[in-house]
Amino acid sequence: MESGRGGQYSDQNWLRSFMFTVFGTSVLAVSYFPLFYSHLGFSSTQIGMLYAVGPLISILSNLFWSMMSDRLGTVKRIMAILLAGQLVSSLLLSRSSSFSEVMLIISFFYFFYYPIFPLSDTMAIKIAERHKRSFISIRVFGSLGYSFFALTIGYVLRALTPSWSVTLCIIIIVTALLLSIGLKDVPRTPAPKRTKPANSVPKAKGGGITEILLQKEVLWFFACVFVLAIGHRMNEAFLTISLKEMQAGDEVIGWALLASALSEIPVFFALSKYGERFKELPLLAFAALMYGLRFLFMSLSNEPLTVVFIQALHSISFGIFYVTAVRYITRIIPDHLRATGMAIFTVVWSSASGLLSGTFGGMIYEDAGRVVFYITAALCSLLAFIGFLAKHLADIGGISLRPGGRNKRRDTDSVPLPEPAGQVPAAELAAPNEAAL
């Protein structure tokens, strides 16, 4: 390790700068590309299809690139390849105008776009473990970057028109590619030989995806995440379209995105410090309930300024959900499968749900209107709330969700699996350390 404080923590600082920058592409791809499509004259159904093709492509791309990362033992090089692919596809997209051309090129773009976020989270988790620091102290720079670019891009596009969205995306990608040069891979921990504790959850035999997905508790978790994600992605895809329908300017859209991004930061830190006092499933159920309330308010709102304030509910919906979900995943997935586990989570949270919400969400929005659209999203959140709560009640009541009914109490929320040698326990991973900030 390099001597001196600056050298010791240089890998953290490079990754923080990288995450700050790369989340700018997320602002554009998620929130401003729909305005770019609308500027080209595409309908709501076409915009929904363009949004949905990304999750469809990412189901393959997330798993492919994460398994390549696990197999080759490098995250840095894979992310450099992904950024290069984004750059090429963005250059092609800037010269396209027809729906068929945009559909083809944006599919290529999404193949390289989606995997970079779970991979950067994987690197952040590993670096946090290496320095015994908080994952949130690194990940929060993604939220800060999203906040900065959400507001800045809104004002820039107000002056230059949405046709400049792709050009801004190219500039951000080039910056992130240059920053990736300073990133450092963390040597991975070899697959540990574990002894099975008496109160541990039985592990499925097999490797990789099979080892992860054959745990029924994990499948239940991912099923609830999928239902919750449908509502989240519906709002994500059509928030800017909804605001435009309310005659909001691009700068108001920027403020709405800023409100959501900034509101999650204090929640991230609060849960880092106090989250271990609470079990994961009740927190996830509460987050799902807050999602439902948020979307219900959206269905009732007709003023852009009201939407800005509603977006602040992102703090107690996504903010609580994300930190708690990562904490849960860190408990049940070993280090040597971490990239694959995060990729599966991303496929469920972003890809599969985005495919459904983009395709059918666009149809609902165009045929039934914004009110029915957001009520549908609220109902999905309510269903996820019931799922998380039912699993928690089954755990504390000693009722197994597996065939066979009542079983010994297995509180998987509070009993972590044994950690590999040298790995920071999940409780320490979630605990902030101000020296790392």
C-alpha positions as CSV (number, residue, x, y, z in Angstrom):
1,M,0.0,0.0,0.0
2,E,1.2,3.5,-0.8
3,S,2.6,5.5,2.1
4,G,1.0,8.7,3.3
5,R,-2.7,9.5,3.7
6,G,-3.2,10.7,0.2
7,G,-1.7,7.6,-1.4
8,Q,-3.5,5.3,1.1
9,Y,-6.9,6.6,0.1
10,S,-6.2,7.5,-3.5
11,D,-8.3,4.6,-4.8
12,Q,-11.3,5.8,-2.9
13,N,-10.9,9.3,-4.2
14,W,-10.5,8.2,-7.8
15,L,-13.6,6.0,-7.5
16,R,-15.6,8.9,-5.8
17,S,-14.7,11.2,-8.7
18,F,-15.6,8.5,-11.2
19,M,-19.0,7.8,-9.6
20,F,-19.7,11.5,-9.4
21,T,-19.2,11.8,-13.1
22,V,-20.7,8.5,-14.4
23,F,-24.0,9.2,-12.7
24,G,-24.3,12.2,-15.1
25,T,-24.9,9.7,-17.9
26,S,-27.7,8.2,-15.8
27,V,-29.4,11.6,-15.5
28,L,-29.4,11.9,-19.3
29,A,-30.3,8.3,-20.2
30,V,-33.1,8.1,-17.7
31,S,-34.5,11.6,-17.5
32,Y,-33.5,13.7,-20.5
33,F,-33.3,11.1,-23.3
34,P,-37.2,10.8,-23.2
35,L,-37.3,14.6,-23.9
36,F,-34.8,14.1,-26.8
37,Y,-37.1,11.4,-28.2
38,S,-40.1,13.7,-27.8
39,H,-38.1,16.5,-29.6
40,L,-37.6,14.0,-32.5
41,G,-41.4,13.6,-32.7
42,F,-41.8,10.2,-31.2
43,S,-45.1,9.2,-29.4
44,S,-45.5,8.1,-25.8
45,T,-45.7,4.5,-26.9
46,Q,-42.6,4.8,-29.0
47,I,-40.8,6.5,-26.1
48,G,-41.9,3.6,-23.8
49,M,-40.5,1.1,-26.3
50,L,-37.2,2.9,-26.4
51,Y,-37.1,2.9,-22.7
52,A,-38.0,-0.8,-22.5
53,V,-35.4,-2.0,-24.9
54,G,-32.7,-1.0,-22.5
55,P,-33.8,-3.3,-19.7
56,L,-34.3,-6.1,-22.3
57,I,-30.7,-5.7,-23.5
58,S,-29.4,-5.3,-20.0
59,I,-30.7,-8.7,-18.8
60,L,-28.0,-10.2,-20.9
61,S,-25.4,-7.5,-20.7
62,N,-25.4,-7.2,-16.8
63,L,-24.9,-10.9,-16.4
64,F,-22.4,-11.2,-19.2
65,W,-20.1,-8.3,-18.1
66,S,-20.4,-9.2,-14.4
67,M,-19.4,-12.8,-15.0
68,M,-16.5,-11.6,-17.2
69,S,-15.4,-9.4,-14.3
70,D,-15.6,-12.3,-11.8
71,R,-13.8,-14.6,-14.2
72,L,-11.0,-12.2,-15.2
73,G,-10.7,-10.7,-11.7
74,T,-11.0,-7.1,-12.8
75,V,-13.6,-4.4,-12.6
76,K,-11.5,-1.5,-13.8
77,R,-10.8,-2.9,-17.3
78,I,-14.4,-4.0,-17.8
79,M,-15.7,-0.5,-17.0
80,A,-13.2,1.0,-19.4
81,I,-14.6,-1.2,-22.2
82,L,-18.1,-0.3,-21.2
83,L,-17.4,3.4,-21.4
84,A,-15.7,3.0,-24.8
85,G,-18.8,1.3,-26.1
86,Q,-21.0,4.0,-24.7
87,L,-18.9,6.6,-26.5
88,V,-19.1,5.0,-29.9
89,S,-22.9,4.4,-29.6
90,S,-23.5,8.0,-28.4
91,L,-21.6,9.4,-31.4
92,L,-23.8,7.3,-33.7
93,L,-27.0,8.4,-31.8
94,S,-26.1,12.0,-32.3
95,R,-26.5,11.6,-36.0
96,S,-29.7,9.6,-36.0
97,S,-33.3,10.9,-36.3
98,S,-35.6,8.0,-37.4
99,F,-37.3,5.7,-34.9
100,S,-35.7,2.6,-36.4
101,E,-32.2,4.1,-36.3
102,V,-32.6,5.3,-32.8
103,M,-34.0,1.9,-31.7
104,L,-31.0,0.1,-33.1
105,I,-28.3,2.4,-31.8
106,I,-29.9,2.9,-28.3
107,S,-29.9,-0.9,-28.0
108,F,-26.2,-0.9,-28.6
109,F,-25.8,1.9,-26.1
110,Y,-27.7,0.1,-23.4
111,F,-25.5,-3.0,-23.8
112,F,-22.6,-0.9,-22.4
113,Y,-24.6,1.5,-20.2
114,Y,-26.4,-0.7,-17.6
115,P,-23.6,-2.9,-16.3
116,I,-21.4,0.0,-15.2
117,F,-23.5,0.8,-12.2
118,P,-23.5,-2.6,-10.5
119,L,-19.8,-2.9,-11.3
120,S,-19.0,0.4,-9.8
121,D,-21.0,-0.5,-6.7
122,T,-19.0,-3.8,-6.5
123,M,-15.7,-1.9,-6.6
124,A,-17.0,0.5,-4.0
125,I,-18.0,-2.4,-1.7
126,K,-14.6,-4.0,-2.1
127,I,-12.6,-0.8,-1.5
128,A,-14.8,0.0,1.5
129,E,-14.0,-3.5,2.9
130,R,-10.3,-3.0,2.1
131,H,-10.0,0.3,4.1
132,K,-12.7,-0.7,6.7
133,R,-14.7,2.3,5.6
134,S,-18.4,2.8,4.8
135,F,-19.7,1.8,1.4
136,I,-22.0,4.8,1.6
137,S,-19.0,7.2,2.0
138,I,-18.1,6.3,-1.6
139,R,-21.5,5.6,-3.1
140,V,-22.9,9.0,-1.9
141,F,-20.7,10.7,-4.5
142,G,-22.9,9.1,-7.2
143,S,-25.9,10.8,-5.6
144,L,-24.0,14.1,-5.4
145,G,-23.1,13.7,-9.1
146,Y,-26.6,12.9,-10.1
147,S,-27.8,16.0,-8.2
148,F,-25.3,18.3,-9.8
149,F,-25.9,17.1,-13.3
150,A,-29.7,17.0,-12.9
151,L,-29.8,20.7,-12.1
152,T,-27.0,21.8,-14.4
153,I,-28.2,19.9,-17.5
154,G,-31.7,21.2,-17.0
155,Y,-30.5,24.8,-17.3
156,V,-28.2,24.0,-20.2
157,L,-30.9,22.2,-22.2
158,R,-33.3,25.1,-21.5
159,A,-30.7,27.4,-23.3
160,L,-29.7,24.9,-26.0
161,T,-32.9,22.7,-26.5
162,P,-33.2,18.9,-25.8
163,S,-31.3,18.2,-29.1
164,W,-28.1,18.7,-27.2
165,S,-28.8,15.8,-24.8
166,V,-26.6,13.4,-26.7
167,T,-23.7,15.9,-27.0
168,L,-23.7,16.4,-23.3
169,C,-23.7,12.7,-22.8
170,I,-20.6,12.3,-25.0
171,I,-18.8,15.0,-22.9
172,I,-19.6,13.2,-19.6
173,I,-18.6,9.8,-21.0
174,V,-15.2,11.1,-22.2
175,T,-14.6,12.6,-18.7
176,A,-15.5,9.3,-17.0
177,L,-13.3,7.4,-19.4
178,L,-10.3,9.6,-18.4
179,L,-11.1,9.2,-14.7
180,S,-11.2,5.4,-15.1
181,I,-7.4,5.5,-15.7
182,G,-6.9,6.2,-12.0
183,L,-9.1,3.4,-10.7
184,K,-7.5,0.4,-9.0
185,D,-8.8,-3.2,-8.8
186,V,-9.0,-4.8,-5.4
187,P,-7.5,-8.3,-5.3
188,R,-10.5,-10.6,-4.8
189,T,-10.9,-13.0,-1.9
190,P,-10.6,-16.7,-2.9
191,A,-13.8,-18.7,-2.5
192,P,-13.8,-19.6,1.2
193,K,-14.2,-23.1,2.7
194,R,-17.2,-22.6,5.1
195,T,-18.4,-24.6,8.0
196,K,-22.1,-24.7,8.2
197,P,-23.4,-23.1,11.5
198,A,-26.4,-24.7,13.1
199,N,-28.6,-21.6,12.6
200,S,-27.5,-20.7,9.0
201,V,-29.7,-20.8,5.9
202,P,-29.0,-23.9,3.9
203,K,-26.8,-23.1,0.9
204,A,-27.6,-24.4,-2.5
205,K,-25.0,-26.6,-4.1
206,G,-23.6,-25.3,-7.3
207,G,-21.7,-22.2,-8.5
208,G,-22.4,-18.7,-9.7
209,I,-26.0,-17.9,-10.5
210,T,-27.2,-21.3,-9.5
211,E,-25.6,-21.0,-6.0
212,I,-27.3,-17.7,-5.5
213,L,-30.8,-18.3,-7.0
214,L,-31.6,-21.7,-5.6
215,Q,-32.0,-20.2,-2.1
216,K,-35.7,-19.7,-1.7
217,E,-35.3,-16.8,0.7
218,V,-33.3,-15.0,-2.0
219,L,-35.9,-15.7,-4.7
220,W,-38.7,-14.3,-2.4
221,F,-36.6,-11.2,-1.9
222,F,-36.0,-10.7,-5.7
223,A,-39.7,-11.3,-6.4
224,C,-40.7,-8.5,-4.1
225,V,-38.0,-6.3,-5.5
226,F,-39.3,-6.9,-9.0
227,V,-42.8,-5.9,-8.2
228,L,-41.6,-2.8,-6.4
229,A,-39.3,-1.9,-9.2
230,I,-42.2,-1.8,-11.7
231,G,-43.7,1.2,-10.1
232,H,-40.3,2.8,-9.6
233,R,-39.3,2.4,-13.3
234,M,-42.7,3.6,-14.5
235,N,-42.2,6.9,-12.6
236,E,-38.6,7.1,-13.8
237,A,-39.5,6.7,-17.4
238,F,-42.4,9.1,-17.5
239,L,-41.6,11.7,-14.8
240,T,-40.2,14.2,-17.3
241,I,-43.0,13.5,-19.8
242,S,-45.5,14.1,-16.9
243,L,-43.8,17.4,-16.0
244,K,-43.8,18.5,-19.7
245,E,-47.5,17.7,-19.8
246,M,-47.9,20.1,-16.9
247,Q,-46.1,22.8,-18.9
248,A,-43.0,22.6,-16.8
249,G,-39.7,24.1,-18.1
250,D,-36.5,22.1,-18.3
251,E,-35.1,23.9,-15.3
252,V,-38.1,22.8,-13.2
253,I,-37.4,19.2,-14.3
254,G,-33.9,19.7,-13.1
255,W,-35.1,20.9,-9.7
256,A,-37.4,17.8,-9.5
257,L,-34.5,15.5,-10.2
258,L,-32.3,17.5,-7.8
259,A,-34.9,17.1,-5.0
260,S,-35.0,13.4,-5.3
261,A,-31.2,13.0,-5.5
262,L,-30.3,15.3,-2.6
263,S,-33.1,13.9,-0.4
264,E,-31.6,10.4,-0.4
265,I,-28.1,11.5,0.9
266,P,-29.0,12.1,4.6
267,V,-31.0,8.9,4.6
268,F,-28.0,7.0,3.3
269,F,-25.8,8.3,6.1
270,A,-28.6,7.8,8.8
271,L,-29.0,4.2,7.8
272,S,-25.3,3.7,7.7
273,K,-25.1,4.7,11.3
274,Y,-28.3,3.4,12.7
275,G,-29.6,0.9,10.1
276,E,-28.2,-2.1,11.9
277,R,-30.6,-1.5,14.8
278,F,-33.5,-2.6,12.5
279,K,-34.1,-5.8,10.5
280,E,-34.0,-5.6,6.8
281,L,-37.4,-6.8,5.9
282,P,-39.4,-4.3,8.0
283,L,-37.3,-1.5,6.5
284,L,-38.0,-2.8,3.0
285,A,-41.7,-3.0,3.7
286,F,-41.7,0.6,5.0
287,A,-39.9,1.8,1.9
288,A,-42.4,0.0,-0.4
289,L,-45.3,1.6,1.5
290,M,-43.6,5.1,1.1
291,Y,-43.3,4.4,-2.7
292,G,-47.1,3.7,-2.8
293,L,-47.8,7.0,-1.0
294,R,-45.4,8.9,-3.3
295,F,-47.1,7.6,-6.4
296,L,-50.6,8.2,-5.0
297,F,-49.6,11.8,-4.5
298,M,-48.3,11.9,-8.1
299,S,-51.6,10.8,-9.4
300,L,-53.3,13.6,-7.5
301,S,-50.8,16.4,-8.5
302,N,-51.4,18.8,-11.4
303,E,-48.8,21.5,-10.6
304,P,-45.0,21.1,-11.4
305,L,-44.0,22.7,-8.1
306,T,-46.0,20.1,-6.2
307,V,-44.1,17.4,-8.1
308,V,-40.8,18.9,-7.0
309,F,-41.9,18.4,-3.3
310,I,-43.3,15.0,-3.9
311,Q,-39.9,14.0,-5.4
312,A,-38.4,14.6,-1.9
313,L,-40.2,11.4,-0.8
314,H,-37.5,9.6,-2.8
315,S,-35.5,9.8,0.5
316,I,-37.8,7.5,2.5
317,S,-38.7,5.3,-0.5
318,F,-35.6,4.6,-2.6
319,G,-33.1,5.9,0.0
320,I,-34.3,3.3,2.6
321,F,-34.7,0.6,0.0
322,Y,-31.3,0.9,-1.7
323,V,-29.1,0.9,1.5
324,T,-31.2,-1.9,3.1
325,A,-31.2,-4.1,-0.1
326,V,-27.4,-3.8,-0.5
327,R,-27.0,-4.7,3.2
328,Y,-29.1,-7.7,2.7
329,I,-27.3,-8.8,-0.4
330,T,-23.9,-8.4,1.3
331,R,-25.0,-10.8,4.0
332,I,-26.1,-13.6,1.8
333,I,-23.7,-13.5,-1.2
334,P,-20.0,-14.3,-0.7
335,D,-17.2,-12.1,-2.0
336,H,-16.2,-14.3,-4.9
337,L,-19.7,-14.0,-6.3
338,R,-20.3,-10.3,-5.4
339,A,-20.3,-8.9,-8.9
340,T,-22.7,-11.6,-10.1
341,G,-25.0,-11.1,-7.2
342,M,-25.1,-7.3,-7.7
343,A,-25.8,-8.0,-11.4
344,I,-28.7,-10.2,-10.6
345,F,-30.1,-7.5,-8.3
346,T,-29.7,-5.0,-11.1
347,V,-31.4,-7.3,-13.6
348,V,-34.4,-7.6,-11.3
349,W,-34.4,-3.9,-10.1
350,S,-33.6,-2.3,-13.5
351,S,-33.8,-4.7,-16.4
352,A,-36.7,-7.1,-16.1
353,S,-38.9,-4.5,-14.3
354,G,-37.9,-1.7,-16.8
355,L,-38.8,-3.9,-19.7
356,L,-42.4,-4.4,-18.4
357,S,-42.8,-0.9,-17.1
358,G,-41.5,0.7,-20.2
359,T,-43.7,-1.3,-22.6
360,F,-47.0,-1.5,-20.7
361,G,-46.4,1.7,-18.9
362,G,-46.2,3.6,-22.2
363,M,-49.4,2.1,-23.3
364,I,-51.2,2.9,-20.0
365,Y,-49.9,6.5,-20.1
366,E,-51.1,7.0,-23.7
367,D,-54.4,5.2,-23.5
368,A,-55.5,5.8,-19.8
369,G,-53.7,8.9,-18.8
370,R,-51.3,10.0,-16.1
371,V,-53.7,9.4,-13.2
372,V,-54.3,5.7,-13.9
373,F,-50.6,5.3,-14.8
374,Y,-49.5,6.4,-11.3
375,I,-52.3,4.6,-9.5
376,T,-51.0,1.4,-11.2
377,A,-47.5,2.2,-9.9
378,A,-48.9,2.7,-6.4
379,L,-50.7,-0.7,-6.5
380,C,-47.4,-2.4,-7.5
381,S,-45.7,-0.8,-4.5
382,L,-48.5,-1.9,-2.2
383,L,-48.1,-5.5,-3.4
384,A,-44.4,-5.4,-2.7
385,F,-45.1,-4.0,0.8
386,I,-47.4,-7.0,1.5
387,G,-44.7,-9.4,0.2
388,F,-41.9,-8.0,2.4
389,L,-44.2,-7.8,5.4
390,A,-45.4,-11.4,4.9
391,K,-41.9,-12.7,4.8
392,H,-41.0,-10.8,8.0
393,L,-44.1,-12.1,9.8
394,A,-43.4,-15.6,8.6
395,D,-39.8,-15.4,10.0
396,I,-40.8,-14.0,13.4
397,G,-43.7,-16.5,13.6
398,G,-41.5,-19.5,12.8
399,I,-43.4,-20.2,9.6
400,S,-41.2,-21.2,6.7
401,L,-42.2,-20.0,3.2
402,R,-40.8,-23.3,1.9
403,P,-43.1,-26.3,1.4
404,G,-43.7,-28.0,4.7
405,G,-45.2,-25.1,6.7
406,R,-44.0,-24.4,10.2
407,N,-40.3,-24.8,10.8
408,K,-37.6,-23.7,13.2
409,R,-37.3,-20.0,13.5
410,R,-34.7,-18.7,11.0
411,D,-34.3,-15.0,11.2
412,T,-32.2,-14.4,8.1
413,D,-32.5,-10.7,8.6
414,S,-30.4,-10.6,11.8
415,V,-28.2,-13.7,11.5
416,P,-25.5,-13.1,8.9
417,L,-23.7,-15.9,7.1
418,P,-20.1,-16.3,8.1
419,E,-17.8,-13.9,6.3
420,P,-14.7,-15.0,4.4
421,A,-11.4,-14.3,6.0
422,G,-10.3,-10.7,5.7
423,Q,-13.8,-9.5,4.8
424,V,-15.5,-6.7,6.8
425,P,-18.8,-7.9,8.4
426,A,-21.9,-6.4,7.0
427,A,-22.5,-4.4,10.1
428,E,-19.1,-2.7,9.8
429,L,-19.6,-2.2,6.0
430,A,-22.7,-0.2,6.8
431,A,-21.2,1.8,9.6
432,P,-19.8,5.2,8.5
433,N,-16.4,6.4,9.3
434,E,-16.0,10.1,9.2
435,A,-12.3,9.9,8.4
436,A,-13.1,8.4,5.0
437,L,-15.4,11.3,4.0
